[in-house]
Each structure stands twice: as structure tokens, then as C-alpha cells.
């Protein structure tokens, strides 16, 4: 059996670990609340602008805008949004697994990976993947300009035909304890099919200035906004995952401490019993000797 | 006709406002200001910097915007704006400071000043001030 001192030391070390995980949980909870507010504020705008784009695109007979051009996907670009930091449960590994699956699907095509977040970058860099640019260390203070920079880069790659299809892989924030893995096509813009009552959606608009000009103005904003939304989703999901992971860790540490304390008490009792029996035994021996 | 009303939604990346019972709404289109009344035809327009006026039967609200898009479908007006401030929310001091800064930048004419941006800032500041003043006049 382990010595008393060893057990005591282990209890001490687990206690300090528990303090750290508890503190990290609190920090994640505070950040989560802010992240949650941000994503809830950004969502309606992102969805509405998406809707408007869909209406416009559906009405255009032959789209001339290069951002709508659908090419045979020879070169596929995967944009993988992970966190910059670990200690958030299976958050990063889930998204990386999903991304490798996606890459596998396009095995016979040329696949390149754009990493947003350091964890994904570290993973794909060490393996045999073709890498695009990476955007790391931005979640510490995520800003709209970051989203703009990313969107600009992706649009440029698409227009230069270095990527025929761009796919976003990210975690959607569903609730504090739940994230959804999402795979979405970013470019070219997908025409969604309007079904059934959908014909009611296809109203004849009057456009001001013109349909093309409107689309031209709207598209970059739409794309920026989608990237921005994805960043916020992922950030909120990350904080949620970290909070849950740290909560579990704190609980597990508590359990360990409980078990070890029990072990410690048992060992102490055993030691006392042993000592007493030794003393009694010694006294008996003395008595019989005299 | 008189009892027909509009439903109006203002959506920006920061917030989401919705109004019922709107009598009319005017907005700064890229080709000039226009007004939306009930039973307006389906319409999409790009908006530029300016003032958005929302009229209710008993009062009127003013908003400052830097631009965006407007959609009208079936008596529902959707405003997708990059930024939007209600007249009563405008921080006049901040707007004045921004105005001063933009003016100074424009006068300096040093090569490292982005003229386009300075001009846009000037426009934004004057727009906000104009709308904020409208409110103080009404009170």
C-alpha cells in the first residue's frame, strides 16, 4: 500500500488541478456569455441577407457574376474552423475528423486546406495535406476585420480559379452543451431549390438600381457576413465545449480526492493498529520474560 | 386603404428591431430618397448613407444609417443595414469629435491620409448630427 505521505501528496496535487479546472470553467462561462450574445445578434442579419441573396439569385436567368459560376470541382478547398487552444473536450478532434472525412470524399480531386484556428493548422501541417493560407490566433479577440480578411482571401482564390469549390467545416453553436458539426458550401453560391409553396417566394421585384448592380453590392457583404457568423458560431461553441469539459474535469478531480481521502484514512488507521499491536506484543513479551 | 399598415424590421449585425403598424417609411436609396407606403409593389433597393424615417399613426422615428439594403414584400419592409442608430441614441459628442477629426484629416491632405475614408467619415458624422438635431427640434 502506498505510504501515507505519498497519498497526501497526491491529494494535494489533485486539489490544485481541480482549482485550475474550476477557474478555467468560470472563465469559459464568462466568455461563453459574451460569445452567445454576439452570435445571437449576428444570426438574424446573416440569415436575412442569405434569404435576400437567394431571392435575387433565383430570379436571375443567366448569372454573369463570376462568384456564381459553378465549375467542375477539380480543386476543392476546405476551410476548417477549429479553436486556437485545447482543453475543450472533443471539440477540436471532432472537427478535424469531419474535415479529414470530407477530404477523403474528394480523394480523386485536388484538396487544399485552409485552417482557421491553430489546432487545425497544427494537425494538418504535420500531415500530408496541401495547405492554403492559415488564420491563427484570432479567436482571442475575434473581430469583423478577421472575417473580412478571410472572405477576401477565399474570394480571391475562387476568382483566380485556384479553387473551384470552397467548403466550410465548422462547429455550430446549438446550446451550451451541444455543438453541431456543419459542412457548408461557401462558393460558388448554391442555388437553393424552392419547393412547393416556394413559387410564392419568387415574386417579381422592382430593382433599384439594377439586378446585377444590386447583386454585385450584396454578394461581398453576404460572404463577409457568412464568414463572420461562422467565426462567432465556432467561438461560442468552443467556449461551451470548454466549459463542459472543465466541469467534468472538476467533478472527476473531486471524485479522485474523495477516493484518495478514503484510502488515506484507511492507511492511517492500519498504521495505528499496527503500532498498537506492536506495543502490546512488545509488552506481552516483556511480561512473559520477567 | 387607410387601415392598411406595414410591418417593418430593421436587422443589423448588432441588433434586430421590429415594428408593427407602420404607416410609411422613407429611406435613402442609391438613386435618391424614396418612400414606402402600404401595398407597395415588391421592391429591392440598395441604400446609401442617410436618414430613415419611420412614421406611425401618432409619432415618427428617425434612424441614421450608413447604408444597406431594403426589401419590400407583401407589406413587410425588411431593412438590412450595416449600422443603424435611432436618433435618440446618437452620441452627439462622439459625432462632433468624429466630424472634427475628419475635417482635420481632409485639410491636412498629407499622403498617408486615406481621402476616401476621411470623406466617408465626414459624411457619417454630419449625417448623425443632422438626425440627432432633428430630434431636439421636435422635442
Interface residues (C-beta under 8 A of the other chain):
Chain A: X41 X42 X44 X45 X46 X48 X49 X52 X55 X56 X144 X203 X204 X205 X206 X207 X208 X209 X213 X214 X217 X218 X221 X225 X228
Chain B: X9 X11 X12 X13 X14 X15 X16 X29 X30 X31 X34 X41 X42 X43 X44 X45 X46 X69 X71 X73 X74 X78 X80 X82
